Amino acid sequence: MSDAHWPAPFRGRTPVHAHVRIPGSKSVTNRALILASLATSPSTIRKPLISRDSELMSAGLSALGISITGSDEAWQITPAPLRGPARVDVGNAGTVMRFLPPLAAFAQGDISFDGDPRSYERPLGPVIKALEELGIEIEHGGRYSLPMVIKARGKVKGGALTIDASASSQFLSALLLVAPSMEEGVTVTHRGGALPSMPHIEMTVAMLRDFGADVIVDPAAQTWSVKAGVLHGKDLVIEPDLSNASPFLSIAMVCGGSVTISDWPQTTTQPGDQLRNIFTQMGATVELNDDGLTLTGGSSIHGIDIDLHDVGELTPSIAALATLADSPSHLRGIGHLRLHETDRLAALTREINSLGGHVVEEETALHITPAPLHAGVFHTYEDHRLATAGAVIGLVTPGIEVENVATTRKTLPDFPGLWNSLVI
């Protein structure tokens, strides 16, 4: 099988009955790595995500002097004074390109950041400007984007900042995660358009507090304050990546039957937890118990009219299901997805329509009217969630080939193998 064109397995309406163990959350893993690196004692991270994004984060931290050892089942992170000079490859990982530069400011020497060509186009300006306001010298040729060099001097004073995080909640999380190590802590106020993906900001706050940080949130003022202080090492288990559960749960919705995701947490800050409500609205039955989350498909998939602003990463899977639904769907509040791994709105429109679908793209929304689909190549644009969306459509559309399915390694170590084990 070539990764260039992966034949998406066709199953038709043959029900599936499966248990799936999803790898760990990228968002939790990479936040844990940053916080563990700033702690005063070692940490153990159990069931971490082993994927390109987490490997890039680990490699970047190691380049700065952090010791990361252990096996795929558990990592030991031993903090150390951050050192330079160093070179960091961010790939096309949003968490790496946004979370590591603020951390690198605490090193000594020149820290160079570079990445995949797409990383040069992804927004980073608010993080760079905030660091410059804090007195950190950064060479970026006036572009306020990658590649760049941070002239680190070992200390960051901190203080009050105002940023526009409307393009990515990661801008805010990047500053909050390192705030306890600043001499004065930090108070960040958001001013701009609506903040996307609030669950990810809530995840950052919860994990900071778990490591011992003092965080005060004023939702009305859109202000987050983190006091200077000591972080303590933790022994923590990484939750499964609930957003990555989306295509696997979709199998039961498309083909019938049921899929159980093991270890689904009873409470979580992950945006993917909202799949329970969204997929219920689309016709499935969902039950959460000690075995995990079990989704049972209904007689058909129902279209949905929904604002996905807070859970934008779920859009590709929901769009794939909407394409196969029994009524039109309207996916709103997702303009910020144009700045993700690719322009997800344009890419979903182009690829679904190329298969005979009917998607109308607006600046911040997709309107999807189900239509008969035919065989074709589903391009991924180096975007892991486009690849999994193509696989979902291929379940009941013969002859779908997913271009560069290897891009799923960003957050899933072996998506084709796991998918084939469930649907063939």
N, C-alpha and C positions, 0 to 999 in steps of 0.2 A: 504494500500500500504506500503510495506517495503522499507526503504531507501537502504537496502542491494542490492536488484535487482529491479530497477524501470523499468516497461515495457514502453519503449519509444513509444509514440503514432504513429501509422501508419496512414497516410493520403492519400498516393498515389498522383496521379496527379490532385487532386481536388483543383482548385484555391482558394486562401485565399484573403480576403480584410479586412485589419485590421489596427487600429491605436494602437501604443504601446508607453507607457511612461516608459522609462528606468530609473532605479535608478541612483543616482549621481555617479560621477567619483571617484573611489578609489584613484587614483593618485593625483587628485586635493584636495580631502577631507583631506588626510593624510598630504600633504604639508601645507595646510591651518592650520591644527591643530598645526604643529610644529611652523610655523611663528607666529600664534596668541599667542602661549605660550611664545614667546620671545619678544612680543610687550610691549610697555609701557602703553597701554590702552586696555580695553576690546574689543573683536571682537564678531560679530554675523555671524555664518555660516548657511546659509539657504539651504534647500533641501540637507542636507548632506547624504552621503551613510550610511545606517544602515546595517552593515554586520560584519562578524567575523573580517576582517582585520581592519575596522575602530573602532570596539569595543575594539580590542587589543590595538590599538594606544591610544584611549581615556583612557583606564584603566592604561596604562603605564604612561601617562602624569598625571593622577590623583594621582598615587602612588608617583610621584615626587612633588606633591603639587599644581598642576594646577587645578583650579575650572572649571568644565564643567557641565553646567546645561541646562535645557530647554526641548523641546519636540523633537519628530522625525522630525518635520518640521523645527526647528531652534535650534541651540546650541549657548549658550553664553559662551565664553571662557574668563576667568578672569586670567591674568597673576599673578604670585606670585614668590617670591624667591624659587628656586628649593631646595628641601630638601632630605635628606637621613637619615638613611639607607632606602633602598627600594628594592623590588623585582619586576621584570618586566617579564611578559610572552609574548614572541614574536610570539607564535604559529608557523606557517610556513609562516609568512607574510614578504616578502622581505623589504617592506618600513619600517616596525616596527623594524626588526633586524638591519637595516642599518641606519635609521634616528634617532632612539632614543639614541643609545650610545653616539654620539657626543653631543647631548643635555644634557645627564646625566652628562657629564663631568663638567657642570656648577653648579651641586648640591654640597652638602656637605655630605661626608660619603660614605659608600660602597653601590654601586648599582649593584645588581645581575641580570644577564640576563640568561634566560633559555627559552626553547621552545619545540615544537614537535620534535620527533626523526629526521625527515628529515631536520630540521633546523640546526642540527649539521653538516650536509654534505654540506650545501649551502655555497658558498664562502663569506667570511667576512674579510679575511686577510688584503686586502688593507686598509680598514677602520681602523682596529685595529692598523696596522703599522703606519698609518698617525697620529692617536691620540697619539701613543707612541712617535713619532717624535716631537709632540707638547708638550711633557713633562708629559703626563697623564699616570699614573701607572695602568696597567690592568693585572689581574690574569687570565690566560687562559691555564696554564700548557704547554706553548710552542706550542699549537695546532693552534693558531690564528683562532679560531672558537668558537662557542658556546659549552657549557655554559661558562660564564665568569663573572668576577666582576670588575667593574670600581671603582677605589679608587679616588672618586671625591673630589676636593679641592676648588671648587667654582669659579675658574678663569682659563681661557685659554688664553695664550699669543697670539697665532696665528703666522703668518709669511708665508714663502714660502714653498710649498710642491710639490713633484712630485709623482704621483701615476699611477698605471696601472689599468685603469677602463674598460679594454676590456672585462672582464667577466660580468660586470653589470654597466650601467650608474648610478645606484643608489649610487655607491661608491662616485662618484663626487658630486651628488646632496646632499648626506648626509653631506658633509663638507661645501658646499656652503650655505645650509639653515641656519646653525648656525654661519656662518662667521661674520655677523654684531655684534654679541655679544663678539667676540674675541677682546682682547685689541688692537691688531694690524691689525684686519681683516685677510684675508687670500688670498694668490695667489696660485692657484692649476694648475699645468701643467700635462697634460696626456702624458705619454710615454708608448707605448706598441702597441698592435694590434688595429685594427679599433674599434672606439667607437660605441657600439650598441645603438640603440634607441635614436638618437639625439633629436627627438621631446620631449622626457621626460626631457632632459637637458634644452632645450629651455623653457619648461614649468616651471622648477625651476627658471630660470633667470627671466622670466616674472612675476612670483608670488613674487619673492624677490623685484623686482622693484615696484610692486603694493603695497607692505607693506612699501615702503620707502627706500629700500636699494640702495646703489650706486654700480652698477655692471659694470665692463668693460670686454668685451669678445674679445679675439684675436684669431679668428678661424685658421689663418695660423700657429700660434705658439701652438695651442690647449691649451690656457691658459685662466683661468677665475680668475678675481680679484674682491673681495668684500671688500669694505672699512668698517672699524669699524664705527658703527653708531646706531641710534635709529630706531626701527621699530614701526609703528603706527598701532593700531587696525583698523580692516576693518569690513564693513558690506558687505558680498559677497554671491552671489548665486552660488552654485556648479552646473556645467554643467552636463548633463547626461553622463554616461560612454559610450563613443562611441565604445570602443572595445567590450563591452558587447552587443552592438547592432548587432554585427556580426551574431550570430546564428539566431536572429529574422529576420534580413533582408534575411538570407539564406532561410527562409521558402518560400518566393515568388520565389526565384530562383529555388528551388527544386520542388515546387508544382504548380507554376504559380500564377497569380494574382499580388497583390501589398501589400506592408507593408509600413506604414508611421511611422517614429520615431519622436515623438513630441519633440519640443524645441531643435532641432539640431542647434548648433551655426553657425552663418555666418562665423565667424573666430574663430580659436582655435589652441592651440598647441598640442592637443591630437593626438596621432598616429592614433587612430581609424578613424579620418577624411579621411585618405587615402583609406578607404573602397569605397568611392565614385568612385574613379578612378579604383581601382582593380576590383570591381564587374562589372563596365562597360566593362572592358576588357574581363570579363568572360561571357558576353552576356546579362547583365541586362541593363535597362534604369533607370537612376537616376535623380531626380529633387529636388532641394533645394529651398523652398519658405517659406512663413510666417507660414505655417502649420507645417513645419519640413522637414525632408528628406523622400521622397517617392521613393521606389525601386519597379520597375515593372519587373517581370521575363520575360525572352525571351523564344523562342521555345525550347532551350536546354542550358545547361551550357557548356561553352567552357573551354578547358584546358588553362593553363597560364604558361609562363616561366618568372619568376620574382625573383628579389633579395629582400628578406624581412628583411634584416639586421636591418633597422631602425624601422620596425614595426613587430618584431618577435612575439609579443603576439597575432597577428592575424592569425598565422600559423595554429593552430588546426582547426579553422573554414574553412580556405581556403583549407586545406588538405581534410576535409570532403566533400566539394564541388567538389574538383578535383577528388575524388573517384567516384563521380556521373556524371562526365563530359563526353563529346563526343570525347575527344582527350586527349593525355597525358599532364601532367603538370610537371614542374621542379621548385621546391621551393628552392632557393639558399640563401647563406649568413646567415644561421641560426644555426651555431654551438653553439652559446652561449645559445641556448634553452636547451642544455643538463644540464645546471646548474639552471634551474627554479624549480618550485614546484616538478617536476620530470624531468627525461631525456625525454623531449618531443619528440625528434626525434625517439628514440628507442621505446617509448610507442605508438606513432602513427603508426609506422611501424608494431609493434607486433599486435596491436588491429585491424587495418584495414585488415591486412593479415589473421588474424584469422577468419574473416568473408568472406574470399574468394577474398579479394582485392589483388592488385599487387603493393606493394610499395618497392622500393629499397632505402636503407638507405646508405648515405655516411657521412663522418665526419661532413660536414657543409651543407648538402642538402638532400632533399627527391625527388625522382623521382616516380611519381604516374601514372600508366597506368590503366584506368578504366577497371573493370572486374565485372561479375555478382556476387552479394553479397548474402549471406544467413543468416539465423537467428543465434544468438549467444549472448554471454555476452561481453559487451564492458567495460573493466576495466578502472578505472580512476586514480589510483595511487595517491589518495588524491589531484588531480589536477582539479580545477574547469573547466578549458578550455577543458580538455579531456572529461568531462561529457557532456558539451554542444555540442561538436563535435559528440559524440555518438547519441545525440538526433536528430541532423540534418540527420545523416545517417538513423536513424530509421523512418524518415518521409516516405521513399519510400522502406524500407527494412523490411518486416514483421518479427516479432519475435526478435527484438533487445531489450536486457535488459541492462540498464546502472547500473553498480555496484556503490554503494555509491554516488547516485546523491546528497546527502546532502552536499557534498564537495562544491557545487555551492554557499553555504552560504558565502563563502569567499568574494564574491563581489556582489551576488544577493540574497536578503532576501528570496524569494520564487520562484526560477526558475521553479520547476514543476508546481506550480499553474498558473503562468503566461503563460508558454508554453501550458499547457492543454487548457487554455482559448482561445488560438489562433488557435489550430490545431484540436481540437476534435469537 
